[in-house]
């Protein structure tokens, strides 16, 4: 048998699907990726890409199924575990998301995005110390990671550690000057510092008046 034609169909479908997906034409991209899978059913990256299209389309069960198929073919597929975690997290299934991110990090220890995502899931679960550790690891692996700096700043702020929060948020806006959320968070943290200082001065004044 000559597989040349099949390979060309697969290559063409994947080549067409990715830019279409990037333009927001999810249904067309999914159809093209599905055609590519029919011609190359043992390629895990195709299922991973299809999962991303389904996720972006809000088709969460289909996305999970696609990621699981990718992992079935390639059990050490860290990206598929990470991406599946994102779907679970968007569904509000924090425990499943955390498990996926942890598995991704077992498979690839130097994975800043999985550390970042795990940090987000832990933060949403109220586990601030663990979240901060994950953000710190993400920034250690990828120093130019403004989103991790921003979220780490928020976690510090939630802990009441305003100096650390301000330092992280300043780094976020330095790395990405067009980052409105980080500027907003930085403003809140600085305001919190001012209020803390005012309360401290008020308390000192009260003590001195007695």
C-alpha positions as CSV (number, residue, x, y, z in Angstrom):
1,X,0.0,0.0,0.0
2,X,1.1,3.5,-0.7
3,X,0.3,5.9,2.2
4,X,1.4,9.1,0.4
5,X,-2.1,10.3,-0.4
6,X,-3.3,9.6,3.2
7,X,-0.4,11.5,4.7
8,X,-1.1,14.4,2.4
9,X,-4.8,14.5,3.4
10,X,-3.8,14.5,7.1
11,X,-1.2,17.2,6.6
12,X,-3.5,19.4,4.6
13,X,-6.3,19.0,7.1
14,X,-4.2,19.8,10.1
15,X,-2.5,22.7,8.3
16,X,-5.9,24.1,7.4
17,X,-7.5,23.5,10.7
18,X,-5.1,25.4,13.0
19,X,-5.4,28.8,11.3
20,X,-9.1,28.4,11.0
21,X,-9.3,27.6,14.7
22,X,-7.2,30.7,15.4
23,X,-9.7,32.8,13.5
24,X,-12.5,31.5,15.7
25,X,-14.1,29.1,13.1
26,X,-14.3,26.3,15.6
27,X,-16.9,24.1,13.8
28,X,-14.9,24.1,10.6
29,X,-11.7,23.5,12.4
30,X,-13.2,20.6,14.3
31,X,-14.5,19.0,11.1
32,X,-11.0,19.3,9.5
33,X,-9.3,17.9,12.5
34,X,-11.8,15.0,12.6
35,X,-11.0,14.3,9.0
36,X,-7.3,14.3,9.8
37,X,-7.9,11.9,12.7
38,X,-9.8,9.5,10.4
39,X,-6.7,9.4,8.2
40,X,-4.2,9.2,11.1
41,X,-6.1,7.8,14.2
42,X,-3.0,7.1,16.2
43,X,-1.7,10.7,16.3
44,X,-2.2,12.0,19.9
45,X,-1.5,15.6,19.0
46,X,-4.6,15.6,16.7
47,X,-6.8,14.6,19.6
48,X,-5.2,17.2,21.8
49,X,-5.8,19.9,19.2
50,X,-9.4,18.7,18.7
51,X,-9.9,18.9,22.5
52,X,-8.7,22.5,22.4
53,X,-11.3,23.3,19.7
54,X,-14.1,21.6,21.6
55,X,-13.0,23.4,24.8
56,X,-13.1,26.8,23.1
57,X,-16.5,25.9,21.7
58,X,-17.8,25.2,25.2
59,X,-18.2,21.5,24.4
60,X,-16.6,20.2,27.6
61,X,-17.5,16.5,27.5
62,X,-16.2,16.2,23.9
63,X,-13.1,18.1,24.9
64,X,-12.5,15.7,27.9
65,X,-13.1,12.7,25.6
66,X,-10.6,14.0,23.0
67,X,-7.9,14.6,25.7
68,X,-8.5,11.1,27.2
69,X,-8.0,9.6,23.7
70,X,-4.7,11.5,23.3
71,X,-3.5,10.2,26.7
72,X,-4.6,6.7,25.8
73,X,-2.4,6.8,22.8
74,X,0.4,8.7,24.6
75,X,0.2,8.1,28.4
76,X,3.1,10.5,29.1
77,X,1.3,13.4,27.2
78,X,1.8,16.2,29.7
79,X,0.1,18.8,27.5
80,X,-3.1,16.8,27.2
81,X,-3.3,16.4,31.0
82,X,-2.7,20.2,31.4
83,X,-5.4,21.0,28.9
84,X,-7.8,18.6,30.4
85,X,-7.3,20.2,33.7
86,X,-8.3,23.6,32.2
87,X,-11.6,22.0,31.1
88,X,-12.3,20.5,34.5
89,X,-11.4,23.9,36.1
90,X,-13.8,25.8,33.9
91,X,-16.5,23.2,34.9
92,X,-15.8,24.0,38.6
93,X,-14.3,20.6,39.2
94,X,-11.3,21.8,41.2
95,X,-10.2,18.4,42.5
96,X,-10.1,16.8,39.0
97,X,-8.3,19.9,37.6
98,X,-5.7,19.7,40.4
99,X,-5.2,16.0,39.7
100,X,-4.6,16.7,36.0
101,X,-2.1,19.5,36.6
102,X,-0.2,17.4,39.2
103,X,0.0,14.5,36.7
104,X,1.2,16.9,34.0
105,X,4.0,18.1,36.4
106,X,4.9,14.5,37.2
107,X,5.5,13.9,33.6
108,X,7.3,17.2,32.9
109,X,8.7,18.9,36.0
110,X,9.9,22.0,34.1
111,X,6.4,23.1,32.9
112,X,5.6,26.7,33.9
113,X,2.1,26.7,32.4
114,X,1.1,23.7,34.4
115,X,2.5,25.2,37.6
116,X,0.6,28.4,36.8
117,X,-2.7,26.5,36.2
118,X,-2.2,24.4,39.4
119,X,-1.6,27.7,41.3
120,X,-4.9,29.0,40.0
121,X,-6.8,25.9,40.9
122,X,-5.3,25.9,44.4
123,X,-6.0,29.6,44.8
124,X,-9.7,29.1,43.8
125,X,-9.8,26.3,46.5
126,X,-8.5,28.7,49.1
127,X,-5.1,27.0,49.4
128,X,-3.1,30.2,49.1
129,X,0.3,28.9,50.4
130,X,0.3,26.1,47.8
131,X,-0.8,28.5,45.1
132,X,2.0,30.9,45.8
133,X,4.5,28.1,45.7
134,X,3.2,27.1,42.2
135,X,3.3,30.7,41.0
136,X,6.9,31.1,42.3
137,X,7.9,27.9,40.4
138,X,6.2,29.1,37.3
139,X,8.1,32.4,37.4
140,X,11.4,30.7,38.3
141,X,11.0,28.6,35.1
142,X,9.7,31.5,33.0
143,X,10.8,34.8,34.4
144,X,8.8,36.8,31.8
145,X,5.4,35.5,33.0
146,X,3.3,38.5,33.9
147,X,0.1,36.5,34.5
148,X,1.8,34.4,37.2
149,X,3.2,37.5,38.8
150,X,-0.3,39.1,38.8
151,X,-2.0,36.1,40.4
152,X,0.8,35.6,42.9
153,X,0.3,39.2,43.9
154,X,-3.4,38.6,44.4
155,X,-2.7,35.5,46.5
156,X,-0.3,37.5,48.7
157,X,-2.9,40.2,49.0
158,X,-5.4,37.7,50.1
159,X,-3.0,36.6,52.8
160,X,-2.6,40.2,53.9
161,X,1.0,40.3,52.8
162,X,0.8,43.6,51.0
163,X,4.5,44.3,50.5
164,X,4.9,41.0,48.7
165,X,1.8,41.6,46.7
166,X,2.9,45.0,45.6
167,X,6.3,43.7,44.5
168,X,4.7,40.9,42.4
169,X,2.2,43.3,40.8
170,X,4.9,45.9,40.0
171,X,6.8,43.1,38.2
172,X,3.7,42.1,36.3
173,X,3.1,45.6,34.9
174,X,6.8,46.0,34.2
175,X,6.8,42.8,32.1
176,X,3.5,43.7,30.4
177,X,2.8,47.4,30.4
178,X,-0.6,46.8,28.7
179,X,-2.0,44.7,31.6
180,X,-5.1,46.5,33.0
181,X,-6.0,43.8,35.5
182,X,-2.5,44.0,37.0
183,X,-2.7,47.8,37.3
184,X,-6.1,47.5,39.0
185,X,-4.8,44.9,41.4
186,X,-1.7,47.0,42.1
187,X,-3.8,50.0,42.9
188,X,-5.9,47.9,45.3
189,X,-2.7,46.6,47.0
190,X,-1.3,50.1,47.3
191,X,-4.5,51.4,48.7
192,X,-4.5,48.6,51.2
193,X,-1.0,49.7,52.3
194,X,-2.2,53.3,52.7
195,X,-5.2,52.2,54.8
196,X,-3.0,49.9,56.9
197,X,-0.6,52.8,57.6
198,X,-3.5,55.1,58.4
199,X,-4.9,52.6,60.9
200,X,-1.5,52.2,62.5
201,X,-1.2,56.0,62.9
202,X,-4.7,56.2,64.4
203,X,-3.8,53.4,66.8
204,X,-0.6,55.2,67.8
205,X,-2.4,58.4,68.3
206,X,-5.0,56.8,70.5
207,X,-2.3,55.2,72.7
208,X,-0.5,58.6,73.0
209,X,-3.7,60.3,74.0
210,X,-4.3,58.0,77.0
